[in-house]
């Protein structure tokens, strides 16, 4: 028994170390999803401005500083600076006054994952816009019901669940058919009041009538809580999901996808491809390009071995909205106490 306990303790410790390392790497990743400034030696700023203006080579101290920066793997290609790279007068003043430079973001939304190796450990990084998944707070009743069915929930349960989610998040006490409102929750053994507001934490759904841990995990995997976009990015979802969200049949969706794959010379406007009703149903729910969403929250997944760290990152306010671990093997999920210990790292 002692040997078994020691082995289990060793595995738990190894898992905790892996998770903490992943928290550290996630901190690096989220920092590089936005343009950020680096503070540098003021002498370097002066040197850079001299190079941009085409002035003569600085004195020996600047040559020494340049070599020192290179030895620290901070090679900024000083010798390749040109007048074209000088930027605006405002940027120059910013560099001169604050001694900063701007580094462009490294991780942007993309369908293909990024790869990162840190101390011989390989990580896979997926970055998607927040509307790569439907927003559970914004999806209308009928699309919500169809989408739940597409996730494998029975029609009867999906009809009940979608109505109860609508009643939980809406601001009134009017009962949706098959739903649950104030009076329903007051009749329970331990009565309480439904939120009647946006769902801001998946733990809230523990109080949703008829929910359980498995259902909440399923919803967390296939919905988002944040962002203001009702329309879902078509590049990140399957044809089956499109059909569920729009109510259009698979044949119509296939026609839309073939048209989307055409080049600009052959692509037809959606209104010329479908009936007015079908085009409206699609345009209300799906989008291909939404430029403003690039400034919204990002969905980031960091995977190492069988562990995945999920995060929703607000690039505008630069803060983490939510994060959690998932494990591809059962029985490895960390306890609430372990989550609290790891939370300090993020």
C-alpha positions as CSV (number, residue, x, y, z in Angstrom):
1,X,0.0,0.0,0.0
2,X,2.8,2.4,0.8
3,X,4.4,1.8,-2.5
4,X,1.1,2.4,-4.3
5,X,0.6,5.7,-2.4
6,X,4.1,6.8,-3.2
7,X,3.6,6.1,-6.9
8,X,0.3,8.0,-6.9
9,X,2.0,10.9,-5.1
10,X,4.8,11.0,-7.7
11,X,2.3,11.0,-10.6
12,X,0.4,13.9,-9.0
13,X,3.6,15.9,-8.5
14,X,4.7,15.3,-12.1
15,X,1.2,16.4,-13.3
16,X,1.4,19.5,-11.1
17,X,4.8,20.4,-12.5
18,X,3.6,20.0,-16.1
19,X,0.6,22.2,-15.5
20,X,2.7,24.9,-13.9
21,X,5.1,24.8,-16.8
22,X,2.1,25.1,-19.2
23,X,0.8,28.1,-17.2
24,X,4.2,29.8,-17.7
25,X,4.2,29.1,-21.4
26,X,0.6,30.3,-21.7
27,X,1.7,33.6,-20.1
28,X,4.3,34.0,-22.8
29,X,1.8,33.1,-25.6
30,X,-0.9,35.6,-24.5
31,X,1.7,38.3,-24.3
32,X,2.6,37.7,-27.9
33,X,-1.0,37.8,-29.2
34,X,-0.8,41.6,-29.2
35,X,1.7,44.2,-30.3
36,X,3.8,45.1,-27.3
37,X,6.6,47.5,-26.4
38,X,10.0,46.6,-25.0
39,X,12.0,49.0,-22.9
40,X,15.5,49.4,-24.2
41,X,18.6,51.3,-23.4
42,X,18.1,55.0,-24.3
43,X,21.5,54.9,-26.1
44,X,20.0,52.3,-28.4
45,X,17.1,54.6,-29.2
46,X,19.6,57.4,-30.0
47,X,21.6,55.0,-32.2
48,X,18.5,53.8,-34.1
49,X,17.4,57.3,-34.8
50,X,20.9,58.2,-36.1
51,X,20.8,55.2,-38.4
52,X,17.3,56.1,-39.7
53,X,18.4,59.6,-40.4
54,X,21.4,58.3,-42.3
55,X,23.9,60.0,-40.0
56,X,27.4,58.8,-39.4
57,X,28.4,55.7,-37.4
58,X,28.2,56.5,-33.7
59,X,31.2,56.3,-31.4
60,X,32.9,53.2,-30.1
61,X,30.5,53.0,-27.1
62,X,27.6,52.4,-29.5
63,X,29.5,49.8,-31.4
64,X,30.2,48.0,-28.1
65,X,26.5,48.3,-27.1
66,X,25.4,46.8,-30.5
67,X,27.7,43.9,-30.0
68,X,26.5,43.4,-26.4
69,X,22.9,43.3,-27.6
70,X,23.8,40.7,-30.2
71,X,25.5,38.5,-27.7
72,X,22.3,38.6,-25.6
73,X,20.3,37.3,-28.7
74,X,18.8,40.8,-29.1
75,X,19.9,41.3,-32.7
76,X,17.5,43.9,-34.1
77,X,19.3,44.2,-37.5
78,X,20.6,47.7,-36.7
79,X,22.7,47.9,-39.8
80,X,19.6,47.3,-42.0
81,X,17.6,50.3,-40.8
82,X,16.7,52.7,-43.5
83,X,14.9,56.0,-43.9
84,X,11.8,54.1,-45.1
85,X,11.7,52.3,-41.8
86,X,11.8,55.5,-39.8
87,X,8.0,55.7,-39.3
88,X,6.1,58.7,-38.3
89,X,7.4,61.6,-36.4
90,X,5.2,60.5,-33.5
91,X,6.8,57.1,-33.5
92,X,10.3,58.7,-33.5
93,X,9.4,60.9,-30.6
94,X,8.0,57.9,-28.7
95,X,11.2,56.0,-29.2
96,X,13.3,59.0,-28.2
97,X,11.4,59.9,-25.1
98,X,10.5,56.5,-23.6
99,X,13.3,54.4,-25.0
100,X,10.9,51.7,-26.3
101,X,10.4,49.7,-29.5
102,X,7.3,47.9,-30.7
103,X,7.4,44.1,-31.4
104,X,4.7,42.8,-33.6
105,X,2.4,40.0,-32.3
106,X,3.5,36.5,-33.0
107,X,0.3,34.5,-32.4
108,X,-2.7,35.5,-34.5
109,X,-6.0,33.6,-35.2
110,X,-5.3,30.8,-37.7
111,X,-6.8,27.5,-38.7
112,X,-3.4,25.8,-38.6
113,X,-1.8,25.3,-35.1
114,X,1.5,26.9,-34.1
115,X,4.4,24.8,-32.8
116,X,6.7,25.8,-29.9
117,X,9.5,23.9,-28.2
118,X,10.6,24.9,-24.7
119,X,13.5,23.0,-23.1
120,X,12.8,20.0,-25.3
121,X,9.1,19.9,-24.5
122,X,6.9,20.3,-27.5
123,X,3.7,22.4,-27.4
124,X,0.9,22.9,-29.9
125,X,-0.8,26.3,-29.8
126,X,-4.2,27.0,-31.4
127,X,-5.4,30.5,-31.6
128,X,-9.0,31.3,-32.8
129,X,-11.3,34.4,-32.7
130,X,-13.8,34.2,-29.9
131,X,-16.7,33.8,-32.5
132,X,-15.1,30.6,-33.8
133,X,-17.7,29.0,-31.5
134,X,-21.3,30.1,-30.9
135,X,-21.9,32.4,-28.0
136,X,-24.3,30.8,-25.5
137,X,-25.5,34.2,-24.4
138,X,-26.4,35.4,-27.9
139,X,-27.6,32.4,-29.9
140,X,-31.4,32.6,-30.5
141,X,-33.7,29.9,-29.3
142,X,-34.2,27.9,-32.5
143,X,-30.5,27.8,-33.5
144,X,-29.6,27.0,-29.9
145,X,-31.9,24.0,-29.9
146,X,-30.7,22.7,-33.3
147,X,-27.0,23.1,-32.3
148,X,-27.6,21.2,-29.0
149,X,-29.1,18.3,-31.1
150,X,-26.0,18.4,-33.4
151,X,-23.9,17.8,-30.2
152,X,-25.6,14.5,-29.6
153,X,-28.3,15.6,-27.1
154,X,-31.6,14.0,-27.7
155,X,-34.4,16.1,-29.3
156,X,-36.5,16.0,-26.2
157,X,-33.7,17.0,-23.8
158,X,-32.4,19.7,-26.3
159,X,-35.8,21.2,-26.5
160,X,-36.0,21.4,-22.7
161,X,-32.4,22.5,-22.2
162,X,-32.5,25.3,-24.8
163,X,-35.6,26.7,-23.2
164,X,-34.1,26.6,-19.8
165,X,-30.9,28.4,-21.0
166,X,-33.1,31.1,-22.6
167,X,-35.0,31.6,-19.3
168,X,-31.8,31.6,-17.3
169,X,-30.2,34.4,-19.3
170,X,-33.2,36.6,-20.3
171,X,-34.2,39.6,-18.1
172,X,-37.8,38.6,-17.5
173,X,-39.8,36.1,-15.6
174,X,-42.0,35.0,-18.5
175,X,-41.8,31.2,-18.8
176,X,-40.6,29.8,-22.2
177,X,-42.4,26.6,-23.1
178,X,-40.4,23.7,-21.6
179,X,-38.3,26.2,-19.7
180,X,-37.8,27.2,-16.0
181,X,-38.3,30.6,-14.4
182,X,-38.5,32.1,-11.0
183,X,-41.5,30.1,-9.8
184,X,-40.0,26.8,-11.0
185,X,-36.8,27.3,-9.0
186,X,-38.8,28.5,-5.9
187,X,-40.6,25.2,-5.8
188,X,-37.3,23.2,-5.3
189,X,-36.3,21.8,-1.9
190,X,-33.6,24.5,-1.6
191,X,-35.2,27.4,-3.5
192,X,-33.2,30.0,-5.3
193,X,-33.6,32.7,-8.0
194,X,-32.4,32.2,-11.6
195,X,-29.8,34.7,-12.7
196,X,-31.9,36.5,-15.5
197,X,-28.7,37.7,-17.0
198,X,-25.7,36.7,-19.2
199,X,-23.8,33.5,-18.1
200,X,-20.4,34.7,-17.1
201,X,-19.0,31.5,-15.6
202,X,-19.7,27.9,-16.5
203,X,-20.1,27.1,-12.8
204,X,-23.4,29.0,-12.9
205,X,-24.9,26.2,-14.9
206,X,-24.7,23.9,-11.9
207,X,-27.8,25.7,-10.8
208,X,-29.6,25.3,-14.1
209,X,-32.5,22.9,-13.7
210,X,-31.6,19.5,-15.2
211,X,-27.9,20.1,-15.7
212,X,-25.0,17.9,-14.6
213,X,-21.2,17.9,-14.7
214,X,-21.1,16.0,-18.1
215,X,-23.5,18.5,-19.7
216,X,-21.6,21.5,-18.4
217,X,-18.4,20.1,-19.8
218,X,-20.0,19.5,-23.2
219,X,-21.3,23.1,-23.3
220,X,-18.0,24.5,-22.2
221,X,-16.3,22.7,-25.1
222,X,-18.7,23.8,-27.8
223,X,-19.8,27.3,-26.7
224,X,-18.1,30.6,-25.6
225,X,-19.3,33.1,-23.0
226,X,-17.5,36.2,-24.2
227,X,-17.5,38.5,-27.2
228,X,-20.3,40.5,-28.8
229,X,-20.6,38.7,-32.2
230,X,-23.7,36.7,-32.8
231,X,-22.4,35.4,-36.2
232,X,-20.0,32.5,-36.1
233,X,-16.8,32.5,-38.2
234,X,-17.4,30.0,-41.0
235,X,-13.8,29.2,-41.4
236,X,-13.7,27.4,-38.0
237,X,-16.8,25.2,-38.0
238,X,-17.9,22.2,-39.9
239,X,-20.7,21.9,-42.5
240,X,-22.8,20.0,-40.0
241,X,-22.5,22.9,-37.5
242,X,-23.4,25.4,-40.2
243,X,-26.5,23.4,-41.0
244,X,-27.5,23.3,-37.3
245,X,-27.0,27.0,-36.8
246,X,-28.7,28.2,-39.9
247,X,-31.4,25.6,-40.3
248,X,-30.4,25.0,-43.9
249,X,-30.0,21.4,-45.2
250,X,-26.7,19.8,-46.0
251,X,-27.1,20.2,-49.7
252,X,-27.6,23.9,-49.5
253,X,-24.6,24.2,-47.2
254,X,-22.5,22.3,-49.6
255,X,-23.5,24.7,-52.4
256,X,-22.5,27.6,-50.2
257,X,-19.1,26.1,-49.4
258,X,-18.3,25.3,-53.0
259,X,-19.2,28.9,-53.9
260,X,-17.0,30.2,-51.1
261,X,-14.1,28.2,-52.4
262,X,-14.3,29.9,-55.8
263,X,-12.1,32.8,-56.7
264,X,-13.4,36.3,-56.9
265,X,-14.0,36.1,-60.7
266,X,-16.4,33.1,-60.3
267,X,-17.9,33.6,-56.9
268,X,-21.5,34.6,-56.8
269,X,-23.3,36.8,-54.3
270,X,-25.1,34.7,-51.8
271,X,-28.4,36.4,-52.7
272,X,-28.0,35.2,-56.3
273,X,-27.1,31.7,-55.1
274,X,-30.0,31.0,-52.7
275,X,-33.5,32.0,-52.1
276,X,-34.0,35.2,-50.1
277,X,-35.0,33.3,-47.0
278,X,-32.0,31.0,-47.2
279,X,-29.6,33.8,-47.7
280,X,-31.0,35.7,-44.8
281,X,-30.8,32.6,-42.5
282,X,-27.2,32.1,-43.4
283,X,-26.2,35.8,-43.1
284,X,-27.8,36.1,-39.7
285,X,-25.7,33.3,-38.3
286,X,-22.5,32.8,-40.2
287,X,-19.8,35.2,-41.3
288,X,-16.6,34.7,-43.3
289,X,-14.8,37.9,-42.5
290,X,-15.3,40.2,-39.5
291,X,-12.5,42.7,-39.3
292,X,-13.6,44.1,-35.9
293,X,-13.4,40.7,-34.3
294,X,-9.6,40.8,-34.5
295,X,-9.6,43.2,-31.5
296,X,-12.0,40.9,-29.5
297,X,-11.2,38.1,-27.2
298,X,-9.2,35.1,-28.4
299,X,-9.6,31.4,-27.8
300,X,-6.2,29.9,-27.1
301,X,-5.4,26.2,-26.5
302,X,-2.0,25.1,-25.4
303,X,-1.5,21.3,-25.7
304,X,1.4,19.2,-24.3
305,X,1.1,15.4,-24.3
306,X,-2.4,14.6,-23.1
307,X,-3.0,17.9,-21.3
308,X,-4.6,21.0,-22.8
309,X,-4.8,24.4,-21.2
310,X,-7.7,26.4,-22.5
311,X,-7.8,30.2,-22.2
312,X,-10.0,33.1,-23.3
313,X,-7.8,36.3,-23.6
314,X,-9.1,39.8,-23.9
315,X,-6.6,41.5,-26.2
316,X,-8.1,45.0,-25.6
317,X,-7.9,45.0,-21.8
318,X,-5.0,42.4,-21.9
319,X,-6.4,40.2,-19.2
320,X,-7.4,36.5,-19.0
321,X,-11.2,36.1,-18.9
322,X,-11.2,32.4,-18.1
323,X,-8.9,29.3,-18.2
324,X,-9.1,25.7,-17.4
325,X,-7.3,22.4,-18.0
326,X,-8.7,19.4,-19.8
327,X,-7.2,15.9,-20.0
328,X,-7.5,13.3,-22.7
329,X,-7.3,10.5,-20.2
330,X,-9.9,10.2,-17.4
331,X,-9.1,10.6,-13.8
332,X,-6.3,13.2,-14.3
333,X,-8.3,16.4,-13.9
334,X,-6.8,18.6,-11.1
335,X,-8.8,19.2,-7.9
336,X,-10.3,22.7,-7.1
337,X,-7.5,23.2,-4.6
338,X,-4.9,22.5,-7.3
339,X,-6.7,25.0,-9.7
340,X,-6.4,27.7,-7.0
341,X,-2.7,27.1,-6.6
342,X,-2.1,27.3,-10.3
343,X,-4.3,30.4,-10.7
344,X,-1.6,32.6,-9.1
345,X,0.6,31.9,-12.2
346,X,-2.0,33.4,-14.5
